Amino acid sequence: MQVSLEQQKTLESLLEEAIEQYLQTYRPSVPQTDTDPLIGLYEGSPETSSCAEEILETEISEKSGLSWKD
């Protein structure tokens, strides 16, 4: 309260400043994900490994660019 009076700032603004300083000091750096080729590698259905053929069969069409060999 005394600091608030000395700096002529509200407690809310002092708290906001303190939080901002803390986050700038202790926030871990976030890696750039837009250039990482592994991001999204594991996206998809968890059944992909066990149902790969069935998934491909349902997604293959004349316009998909994929073909199926017997």
N, C-alpha and C positions, 0 to 999 in steps of 0.2 A: 504494500500500500504506500509505503514511504517513497519507494522508487517511482511509483506512478505520479505522486505529487511532485517529486523533484524534476522529473522529465516532462511533466505536464502532458502525460499520455494516459489513456484509459488502460485499465488492467487487461481488457480484451486485446488491444493493439500490442501491448507488451508481450502477452502470451503468444499472439500470432507471430511476432518477430522472433521470439525464442524458439518456437516450433520450426519456423523456416530456417533459422541458423542451425538447429539440430539436424534437420533433414539434409541440408547442404553438406554438413560435416560427416554424417554417419550413413547416408543413403548409399547402398551398394550401386556400383555402376551397372547399367543395364546393357548387355551386349546387343550389338546391331543384329537384328534377325532378318532383315530384308536381303542380305547377301549370303546368308548361311544356307547351303544346299541341303543340309540335313533337317531343317525346320520343315515339318509336315511329312517327314518320311514315314512316321508311324501313324499318320491319320488314316482313318478308315475303320472298317468293321473288324471286330475281334475274331470273326469267323473266317477271315480271309485265308488263313493258312489251312484250314480244314475244308473249306468250301470253295476253293479257288476256281475249279472247273465250272461249277454251277453258276458262280458269279459272272465269269466270262461269258458263258452261254447266254445268260440273260441280257448282257450288255452288248453283245455283238449284233450289229445290224449292217446293212449295205452301206450306210453313210458313216459308220464309225471308223472305217479304214482298217478294221481287223478282219481276218478271215480264219476259218476253222478247217484244219486238215484232218481227214479221217485216217 
